[in-house]
Amino acid sequence: MEPIHLGLIGCGTVGTGVVRILYSKRQLLADRIGIPLNLKYVADLDTTSDRGVTFPPGVMINDAWKVIRDPQVDVVIEMIGGEGMALELIEAAIEKGKHVVTANKALLARHGNRLLEMAVANGVDLVFEASVGGCMPIIKTLRESLVGNRVKSMIGILNGTCNYILSRITDEGIEFQQALAQAQAAGYAEADPELDIEGLDAAHKLAIITALAYGTPIDFDNIYTEGISRITALDIQFAAQFGYRIKLLAISKDNGDTIEARVHPTMIPFDNILSNVNGTLNAITVTGDAVGDILLYGHGAGMMPTASAVIADIVDIARNLAARASGRLPLLACQPDKIRPKPIMPISRLVTHYYFRFEAKDQPGVLSRIAGILGKYGISISSVHQKGRKSEGSVPVVMVTHFARESDVRQAMDAISGLDVIHGRPVVIRIENDNHLE
């Protein structure tokens, strides 16, 4: 039987992992598909580095467009990342009638709707399991396993770099910059870590799975995104006193007429299983109306875990080709004509619990002035801690609220920041303590 021919573009860390699995598990994959896979090309600008793999003659090339032009290539595997050349190559591959596998969450978050429409129009599959959660099969779970459910919410840790940094601050009591330096030294954070630490990477992923869960177009632009760079060891210590840990969470909920989709540092209770997911691991809880709560947990990045997810997509396409059934699974879980826009709720309308930390002058009447402003905006306090430790003439005043509205909180913080007894901008951290997380 004629093999299915593959062309891999980009042989960096994950691309190398894909090659290793394709070569080392060649017979296993053929047994499971029923047709052998042939890696015809591996295209990369660097054709000389030792990747620990011996390529047959003619496989390693430096011309990505040769992969696209070759009519024998059935499946293009895009592993170069970014939104420039990767977008051009994927568009060209689809137009040539080639199926595409990608792990490129940034590209999908910004251009996915158009690319998926192109794939449907050209009768090919565009699959992307590895774009969210590394080896965690969240895409397959939403697209296949939970098709009999209305997904009510998804709450997860989707960025291993931020989770590593917050774990180091929690465990060692160090500050953000030192923890970031440790992450960079360990290879978990890039030299320019902005995409990770400012929450953008997690937001890209959340945009993709939100569309899959609720049958909507991908909408990255309206996801509220806030990073972890302002989180301090002091806030983590106070959180622990209230029974919480701080995690960067990606949160998505179906509220009926709107969707919540937000990424930000969040306090969650000790007994929430996500609070004990540490280091570079990822995890996500999905709540469906039939299954209740389920948890996916695993390595969200790394050569072999991510390559495993890429291989799963390759095998899915190969099985479809073997059965002459391409397009069997709708790419965004719903049939294309049933995908409906649903607005993402503005963060100003969020109602939740909040943690506040103020740096206040150590003098009488400060608490009453703060409380007066909070009361003016309808914000009720459930707990107050005032420590005697001074920092540049101020002491930390920490409060946890009952339910409050984000718009009221923002107005209150603006007013409190203007008090002559307050130094700097108050720290505000949202608290997630719904029953399904407890």
N, C-alpha and C positions, 0 to 999 in steps of 0.2 A: 504494500500500500504506500502511495506517495506520502512522504513526510510533510508535516506542516512547517513552513519555513519562517524563521524569526529574524528580525533585525533589531539589534539593541543599539540605541543612540545614547552615549554617555556611560563611560566605564569608570566612574568614581567609586566611592565606598559601596553604595547600594548596588550599582551596576555590576561591580565585581562579585558581590554576593549572589546576584542572579545568575551570573555565568557559572559560579561554583556549583550551585544547585542543579542547573541544567546539565552540567557535565557529570557530576558525581551521582545524580539520581536519574540518569538517562533511562535506564531500564524500568525503574519504578514508575516514572512518569508515563512511559509508553504503556505499561501494564494497566495503569489507571485511566488512560485516555483511549487506548485502542489504536492509536496512531503515533509513530515516533515524532519527536520534535527535533528539528534541525536548526541550530543557531548558525545561520548563513553569514551574518555580518555582526561585528562589534565595532561601532564607529566612535572614535574619540580623537581629539587633537593630539593627545599624548599616546603614541603607539609603542613607546620604548620602555616605559616603567614596568618593573616586575610586579605582576599582580598575583603571583603564586599559581598561575594557570598557564598551561601550554596550549596555544591556539593553533589549529590546523592552518596550513598555508592559505592566504587570501581572506581569512576571517577578520583579522584586525585591520581596519582601514581608518583613514583620517577624513573621509568625505561622507558626512551624514546624508547628503542628498543622493548618494548612490543607493542607500537603503530605500529611499522613497521612490527612486526611478525604477528599481528592479521589479518587474512585474511578477517575479516568482515569490517575492516576500509577501507572506499572508498577514503577519502581525508585526507592528512596529511598537517597540518598547521604549518610551521616552523617559530617560533618567538624567537629563541635563539640568532641569529646573529652570526657574525664572520665567519671565513673560515675553522675552524677545524671540530668540531663535527657536525656543521650544514651541511657542505658539505658531510660528511659521511652519515648522516641520509637522506638527500635528494637523494643522489645516490642510497641508499638502497631502499628507498620508490619507486623510479622510476622503479628500477629493479623488484620490487614486483608487478608492475602494478598499483600503487596507484597514484592518481592525487596529485599535490603539490601546495600549496599556500605559498608564502614567501614575506617578505618585506625586504629581505637582499640584499641591493644594492651593498655592497662591494663584496659579494660572486658572484652576477650576473655579476658585472663589470669585474671580474677576471676569472670566471669559467663559465659564462653564455653560451657561445657558445657550449661548450661540454655538459652541462646539457640539453640545449634545443635539441641538437642532440639526446641525450639519450631519452628524452621525446617522440620525434617523433618516434624513433625506437621502443619504448615500447608501443606506442599508448595511451599515457596519456597526460594530460595538465599540464604545469608548468606555473603558472600565478603569476603576481608580481605588481599589480596596486599600492600597498602601498609602493613600493620601491622608488618612485619618487614623491615628492610633497605632501605627506600625503594625505589629502582628495581631492586634486585637481585631477580630472580624466584625467591626461595627457596621460597615457598609452592607455586608452580606446579611447581617442580622436584621437590619432595617428593611432591606430590599426583599428578603426571602423569609427568614424565620418568623418575623412578626407581622406578616401580611394580614393576619386575622385580627390584629389589634388596632385600636386607635391609640397612638402614642400620646400620653399625657404630659410627660416631661423627660428630659435628659439632663443629667448633671454630672460633669466629669472633670477630671484632671487630664488635659490634652497636650500639655507641654512639659516634657521631661526636664528641660533646662531650668524652668522656673520652679518646678517641684524640687529639684536638687538644691537650688539656692535656698528656698524656704526651709528645706530639711536641715541644711547646714546651719542656718541662723537659729533654728529651733534647738538643735542638738548641741551646738557649741557656744551659743550666745554671742556670736560674732555679728558684725554689721553687714549690710547689703554688699558694699563694694568688696569686702574681703571674701564673702561667699561667692560673688561673681568671679573674682580672680581665681578661686579654687575651681569653679566650673570650667573656666577657660583653660586652666592648667591641665585639667583632666580630660579635655577634649569634648566636654558637653556643651560648651558655649562658644560661639564664633568670636573672632576678634572684634567684629561689630555685632553686638548681641541685641540690637534694637528690636528686630522682628520677634524675638523670644520674650525679652523682659518687658516690653511694652504691650504684650498681649496679642499682637497682630497674628502670629502663627496660630494661636489657639482660636482666634476669631475666624481665620480662613477655614479651619476645620469645622468650626461650629456652623458656619454658613452652609457647608456641604451637607452635613447630617440633618440640619434643620429642614432643608428642602426635601430630603429623603423621608423624614419622619412625618411631615405634614402635607406632602403633596403640593408644594409651592415651588416657584422658581428660586434659584439661588440668589440670596440678597445679602451680600457682604457689607455694602455701604451703610446700612442702617443698624448694624450691630454695635451696641455700646461697648467700647473697649478701653480698659484701664489696666496698666501694668503694675509691677511689684516694686518699682525703684524707690518708692517712699516708705516701704515697710521697714520697720526697725526692730531690733532685738527687744526694745522696751515694749513695743506693741504686742509682740509675740508672748512676752512674759505676762502682760496684763490679760491677754486673751486666755492664757492658761488659768489664770486666777478665776475667770468667769466660766471655765469649763470648755474652752474652745481652742482649736488650732486654726491657723491661717493657711489657706491654700488659694492658688489661682484657679478659679473654677470657670468653666464654660457652662452656661445655664440656658436651657431652652424649655419653654413651657407653652402649651396650647391653652390659651384663655378663652377660646371660643371665637370671638370677633377679632382678636389680635393674637400675636405670638410674642412671647418674651424671648429675646435672644441677646445675651449679654456676657461679657468676659471681664472679670475683675477680681481683686483679692477678696476673699470671703472667709468669715469665721464660721466654722462648723463644729458641732459638739464632738467631744472625745469618742462617744459611742457610735458616731457615724463611721461606717467602714472606710469612707474616703479619707478621713482624718489620719488613718494609719497607712496610707499609701505613700511611701517615702522614696527618696532618691530620685532616679530618673524614670521610675515606673509611671505608667498611665493607668487610669481606670475610669469607667463611666457606668453610672446607674441609669437604666432605662425603665420607665414605668409605663406599662400598657394596661388597657382596661380589662384584658383577658388574663394576661400572665402575672399581673402585679409588678413587683420589682425584680429586675435581673441585673447582674453585675458582670461586666467584662473588665479584665485586668491583665496587664502584660507590658512588655517592653514597647514603648512608643517610638523608638528610633533604634539605630544601630544596623550594621551591615546585614547580618543574617535574619534577625526578626523582620525587618522591612522587606528584605528579599523574599522571605517566605510568603508575604502577602502578595508581592508581585507575581510570584509563581502561581499562586492560587488564581489570579486573574488570567494568566496565560492559559492555564488548564481549562478554565471556564470557556474561554474562546475556542480552544482546541476541541473541546467536547461539542460545542455548538457547530463547528465546522464539520466534525465527524458525522454529526446527525443532520447536517444541512439545515440548521435551525438558528442561524444568527438572528439577533433581535428578539429572541424568545423572552428575555427578561427586560422590562422597561428600565431604562438607564437611571431614571430618578424615582423608581419604585412604582409610580403611577403611569398609566398610559399617557402619552404626550398631550392628547386633547383633553385630559382630565386634570392637568396641572393648573391650579388656580392661585393667583396672588392673594396673599393675606398680609395685612400690614404688620410690621414689627412695632410693638408698643414703645413709644418714646420712654427713655429712662426716667424722665420727669414724673411719669405716672406710676412708677414702681412703689409699692407699699411693702415694707419689710421692717425688720429690726435693724438698729444701727449701733455701732461702737463709735464714740467720740473721744479724742484725746486733745486737751487744751494745755498749752504751756502758759500758766497764769502766775501773776505776781502773788507772793505769799503774804496776803493781807486780808483783813476782815471784809466781808461783803462781796467777795468775788463770786462765790457760788450763787448767791442770790441774784446777782446781775445776769449771770449765764442762764440760770433757771428762768428768770423773767422773760428773756428773749425766746427761749425754747417754748415757754408757755404761750407766748404771743402767737407762735406758729403752730400751736396744737400738738407739740411734741412732748410726750409723757416719758419720764425717766423711771426705769425699773431698778437700776443699781448705780451707785456712785462710789468711786474710790478716789481718795486724795492722798498722795504720798508726800512724805516730807523731803524727799531727795531733791535738792536744788540744782538747777542747771542754768548758769548765767543769770541768777537772781530769780528764777521761776521754778514752779513746782508743777508736775503733771497732774491734771485733774481728768479723770476718766469716767465716762458715763456709758451705760447701755440703755437703749430705749425700748419701750413697747413699740407696737406697729406705728410707723410714721410714713409719710409720703415724701418721696425724693425731692419734689419741688419745694416743699416746706423746709426740708433739711437744708437745701442749698441756700435758701433765703436766710435761714437762721444762722448758718455758718458765715455768710457774708456780714451779717449784723454783728456777730460775736467777734469776728476778725477785726472789726473796727473799734472794739473797746480798748481803752488805754491800759487795761490790766492784762491783755492777752498778747503774747509774743508769737508772731508768725501765723501761718494758716493752720487751723485745726486739722487733725487727722480724722478721716471718716472712713470706716470700713463696714460694709454691709454684712449682715448675719443671715445665714440660711439655716432655718431650723424647722422646716416643714416635717410633717409626720413621716413622709416617705423617706426622709433622710435620717430619721432617728433610729 
